[in-house]
């Protein structure tokens, strides 16, 4: 049984028989599939916030699979891509993998090989979503800090002690201790080391 929150496997292949065959394979493990004959049709589909992956034929009428991959990258859409082709060659495989493709299967592939790739891609997407959600939650906590608290946090994670921080900021140790306590509380950090780990995870987004 599938629900609106169940994983989705998007399949883009111009051969109807191939699309339907892959859908039947996925049904054996109760996975939901959405089928598209062209890249353009798929790119018009909004990707819902559920674990998903994309099975993408390299050679398609109009826009090819590698071009679709590039458009998804440019749009910031993070979805594991499993490329399939009956005409695969090494340069094409290397290019797809360098651009972040999850897997590359050559037709005809075994059912179990296909299912293994799908399951692993969905697991990776689920993990990536959890990590992105956790980082987004951390960023919200960080945004709740005052400018002074952010400065104290920076100095704490740099390894400074309360006395040193007070000297840098030109304030009393008691004031620094209060700010430090607020930072730990607001960030839900149990120790300076944990706070440092949080700061590392926030680095790409904290200055946006």
Legacy VTK file of the C-alpha trace (Angstrom):
# vtk DataFile Version 3.0
C-alpha trace
ASCII
DATASET POLYDATA
POINTS 208 float
0.000 0.000 0.000
1.310 3.429 -0.967
0.416 6.802 0.481
1.143 10.411 -0.440
4.289 10.199 1.702
5.526 6.942 0.130
8.734 6.998 -1.914
8.401 7.724 -5.627
10.472 6.372 -8.497
10.336 8.648 -11.538
10.953 6.827 -14.813
11.829 8.680 -18.013
12.106 6.417 -21.058
10.714 6.878 -24.561
9.929 3.154 -24.926
6.490 2.462 -23.451
7.152 -1.273 -23.053
10.301 -0.484 -21.076
8.507 2.015 -18.844
5.726 -0.439 -18.084
8.178 -3.295 -17.480
10.080 -1.244 -14.896
6.811 -0.205 -13.270
5.801 -3.867 -12.947
9.142 -4.719 -11.326
8.694 -1.913 -8.804
5.162 -3.049 -7.989
6.567 -6.377 -6.791
8.140 -4.504 -3.875
5.244 -2.053 -3.453
7.087 0.948 -4.835
5.187 3.732 -6.561
6.334 4.775 -10.030
5.514 7.759 -12.199
6.175 7.323 -15.914
7.272 9.915 -18.473
7.944 9.488 -22.186
10.004 12.666 -22.543
12.392 14.718 -20.461
10.229 17.793 -20.963
7.236 16.057 -19.368
9.307 15.085 -16.327
10.837 18.542 -15.885
7.339 20.018 -15.615
6.613 17.755 -12.641
7.082 19.287 -9.196
9.213 16.927 -7.096
7.325 16.357 -3.816
9.046 16.300 -0.435
9.309 12.519 -0.167
12.202 10.100 -0.754
12.563 9.681 -4.508
14.937 8.768 -7.313
15.013 9.160 -11.069
15.473 6.376 -13.610
16.616 8.223 -16.708
17.282 6.924 -20.216
20.407 8.505 -21.673
19.051 8.681 -25.210
15.699 10.431 -25.410
13.902 12.316 -28.186
14.634 16.016 -27.864
16.455 16.570 -24.583
18.818 13.748 -23.625
19.440 12.302 -20.196
22.750 14.077 -19.557
21.112 17.414 -20.372
18.313 16.633 -17.927
20.927 15.867 -15.275
22.562 19.249 -15.880
19.233 21.102 -15.673
18.438 19.432 -12.352
21.867 20.405 -11.006
21.375 24.019 -12.145
17.940 24.092 -10.486
19.401 22.793 -7.212
17.223 19.679 -7.330
18.987 16.902 -5.432
17.610 13.582 -6.618
19.642 10.382 -7.128
19.768 9.510 -10.837
20.043 5.992 -12.186
20.940 6.180 -15.872
19.858 3.393 -18.207
20.883 2.870 -21.807
21.164 0.249 -24.499
24.023 2.188 -26.072
26.221 3.035 -23.133
29.860 3.846 -23.656
32.648 4.599 -21.225
32.954 8.382 -21.849
29.210 8.815 -21.347
29.291 6.808 -18.125
32.261 8.774 -16.803
30.593 12.102 -17.605
27.352 11.065 -15.877
29.170 9.775 -12.803
31.362 12.890 -12.524
28.195 14.968 -12.524
26.824 12.958 -9.615
24.875 10.090 -11.154
24.076 7.397 -8.602
24.238 4.383 -10.925
24.481 3.453 -14.601
22.665 0.339 -15.849
22.943 -1.121 -19.348
19.859 -2.689 -20.927
18.906 -5.444 -20.581
19.534 -5.464 -16.834
18.498 -8.073 -14.296
15.408 -7.363 -12.186
17.344 -7.720 -8.941
20.120 -5.438 -10.191
17.473 -2.805 -10.975
15.727 -3.187 -7.602
19.013 -3.043 -5.684
19.946 0.212 -7.406
16.498 1.681 -6.706
16.520 0.721 -3.025
20.024 2.098 -2.497
19.141 5.361 -4.291
16.020 5.813 -2.167
18.009 5.155 1.014
20.562 7.774 -0.004
17.838 10.312 -0.760
16.150 9.623 2.571
19.451 10.175 4.400
20.150 13.365 2.434
16.695 14.706 3.295
17.220 14.010 6.998
20.580 15.798 6.894
19.126 18.803 5.046
16.216 19.027 7.478
18.567 18.822 10.468
20.759 21.579 9.013
17.696 23.751 8.321
16.609 23.307 11.937
20.098 24.258 13.152
20.042 27.359 10.972
16.738 28.441 12.507
18.265 28.128 15.971
21.312 30.109 14.856
19.085 32.871 13.469
17.541 33.114 16.944
20.870 34.244 18.422
21.606 37.926 18.921
24.632 39.464 17.203
26.586 39.357 20.475
25.587 35.725 21.102
26.813 34.780 17.614
30.145 36.437 18.359
30.395 34.555 21.654
29.553 31.320 19.830
32.340 31.948 17.293
34.852 32.524 20.072
33.701 29.489 22.071
34.054 27.138 19.092
37.488 28.646 18.356
38.570 27.184 21.700
38.679 30.325 23.831
37.910 30.207 27.532
35.479 32.597 29.224
38.286 34.862 30.495
39.811 35.156 27.012
36.420 35.897 25.436
35.768 38.614 28.013
39.100 40.203 27.113
38.380 40.111 23.375
34.894 41.564 23.784
35.897 44.073 26.466
33.286 42.870 28.929
33.102 40.971 32.210
33.474 37.227 32.614
30.017 37.102 34.213
28.457 38.716 31.122
30.278 36.289 28.843
29.118 33.364 30.983
25.512 34.545 30.639
25.832 34.896 26.850
27.556 31.532 26.626
24.761 29.885 28.605
22.154 31.429 26.320
24.008 30.223 23.246
24.204 26.661 24.568
20.524 26.736 25.475
19.263 28.230 22.212
21.415 25.921 20.075
20.481 22.866 22.197
24.189 22.101 22.617
25.335 19.926 25.495
29.016 20.845 25.280
31.449 23.171 23.491
32.454 20.225 21.289
28.841 19.694 20.229
28.512 23.420 19.575
31.634 23.221 17.407
30.121 20.376 15.407
27.005 22.462 14.859
29.107 25.417 13.704
30.839 23.215 11.125
27.502 22.049 9.730
26.279 25.650 9.555
29.318 27.069 7.725
27.881 26.828 4.171
24.625 28.556 5.152
25.196 30.704 8.240
26.395 33.704 6.242
23.590 33.717 3.671
LINES 1 209
208 0 1 2 3 4 5 6 7 8 9 10 11 12 13 14 15 16 17 18 19 20 21 22 23 24 25 26 27 28 29 30 31 32 33 34 35 36 37 38 39 40 41 42 43 44 45 46 47 48 49 50 51 52 53 54 55 56 57 58 59 60 61 62 63 64 65 66 67 68 69 70 71 72 73 74 75 76 77 78 79 80 81 82 83 84 85 86 87 88 89 90 91 92 93 94 95 96 97 98 99 100 101 102 103 104 105 106 107 108 109 110 111 112 113 114 115 116 117 118 119 120 121 122 123 124 125 126 127 128 129 130 131 132 133 134 135 136 137 138 139 140 141 142 143 144 145 146 147 148 149 150 151 152 153 154 155 156 157 158 159 160 161 162 163 164 165 166 167 168 169 170 171 172 173 174 175 176 177 178 179 180 181 182 183 184 185 186 187 188 189 190 191 192 193 194 195 196 197 198 199 200 201 202 203 204 205 206 207
